[in-house]
Amino acid sequence: MKIIGLIGVSHLFTVANLCSGMLSIFFFAQGGFIKGASLLLVAVVLDTLDGKVAELMGQKNAFRRQLDSLADLVSFGVAPTFLYYMLSFPSTFITTILLFFVTCGMLRLARYNISQQKDFEGVPITINGIIFPLLYAVSLIFPGSLSFWPVVFAIMGLLMVSSIRIKRLF
């Protein structure tokens, strides 16, 4: 099957989500933390829209689910950890927590991709696209708050792989 035949309108929102996540990483690498954090919030909106557009256009399928998860891992797993990494240049122990967080995000998305349940099992990874930009905003006022981020990463990692049932809001 040709790749072009698999791509639908909703996938453009997924690609835009991925691009927002990647651009946020690029901005973080250059010290553009406000722009990068803002792009994570844009990625959240795009992630919400891709599902809605897919539903409206009858494009909900396994291909879309895989694409969405790959984009989400970058935007809501890798990008938040890179933000923290660039802000704090963490120790080996804290870096291990960041790796744990991204791994939990990957595991959560893989479980979601094979799940047949209507509701979420574990906290959706997308929430990190809201939490970490907000934490960044707090850190601008209270720079010492950065020291609490590793705890948030660890808790969010555990919540993503937990068996907590969460009803879909959208």
N, C-alpha and C positions, 0 to 999 in steps of 0.2 A: 504494500500500500504506500502510495506517495505521501510524503509529509504534508504537502500543500493541501491534500484532500482531507486531512485530519483537522486542519485549522479552521476555526469559526470565529465569528465576531467576538464572542466572550473571551476567547483566548488572547485577544489584543489587550484586554484589561489585565490578564494574568501576566503577559509580557511587560506591560507597564508597571505592574507591581514589582516584578523582578528588577526592572531597570531602576525603579525608585530605590530599592534596596541596595543595588550596586552603586548607584550614584551617591547614596548616603555614605557608603564605605569610602568612596573616593574623596568626598568632602571631609570625612573624619580624618583621613590620612593627611590631608592638607591643612588641618586645623579649622575647617569650616563646620564647627559643631552645631551651630544653630540651623544652618541649611540642611545638614545631614539629618538632624533630629526631626526637622520639619518634613523631610522626605519619608521618614518612617511613618509619620502620620498620614501622608499621602498614600503610602503603600497599604495602610489599613483600609482607607476608603476604596482603593482600587480592588483590594481583595474582597471586600463586601460586594462591590459592583459586579465583579466577574461572576460570582455565584448567581446574583439576581439576573444578569443578562443571559447566562447559560440556561437558567430556568425558563425565562420568557421565550427564548429562541429554541428550546428543546435540544440544547447542547450539553446536557448533563450526561457524561459518560466516563468510562475509565480513563481515557486519554486526558480529559480535562482535569480529572481528580489528580492524576500524576503530575501534570504540569503545575497545577495550583500548589501542590505540596512542595515541589522543587523550588518554586518562587518563594513560598512562605518560609522555607528553611533559610534562604538567604536573607530575606527582609526582616524576619522576626526571630531568627536564631543567630546567624552569623553577624549581621549588622549591629545588633545591640551589644554583643560581646566585643566587637571591634571598637565601638564607641568607648566602652569602659577601658579597654586595653590602651587606647590612645590617650585617655584622660589620666590614667594612673600608672601605666607601666608596671603591672602587678608582679608580685613574687611568683615563684614556681607553684606554691600551694594555691594561690588565687587563680593562676592560669589553669590549674587542674579543675577548679570549680567552673571556670568558663567553658572548658572542654566538656565537662559533665553536663552543663546546661545545653550546649549545642547537641550533644549526643541524645539527651532526653527529648529535645525537640524533634530530632530525626526519628527516634523510636515512636514518639507520639504520632507523627505524621504517617509513618509506615503502618501503625495499627489502625489509624483512621482509614487509610486507603483500602484495607482489607475488611473493614467492618461493614456490616449490613444494617447496623442500628441507625435509627433516625436521630437520636440525641448524641451528644458528644460524650466520649469516655475520656476523662482527663481534661484539664484546662486547655482550651485551644491555644496554639502557639501565637496566633494573631494578637492576643492581648498584650504580648511583649512590645508590639509596635505602638502601644499607648503608654504602658508602664515606664519604659526606659526614656522616651522623650520627656515625660513628666518628671522623672527623677533627674534628668539633666537640667530641666528648668529649676528644680529645687536646688540643685548643686550650684547654680549661678548665684543664688541668694545665700545658701549655706554650704560653702565648699567642703566642710567636714562631712557632709552627708555621703560623699563618695565612699567613705569607709564602710558604709552599710550595704552598698550595692552587692558585694559577694554573697551576703546573706539572702538578698532578694533573688539573685541568680540561682542559688541552691534551692530555695523554696519553690521558685517557679519551675525549675527542672523537675523536682519531685511532684509538683502538682500536675505537670503535663503528662507524666507517666502513671499518675495515680488512676484508680478505678472510679473516681468521683464521676457521677452522672450529671451532665449539665444540659439543660434544655436549650435548643436553638432559639436565639432571639430573632435572627434574620433568615 
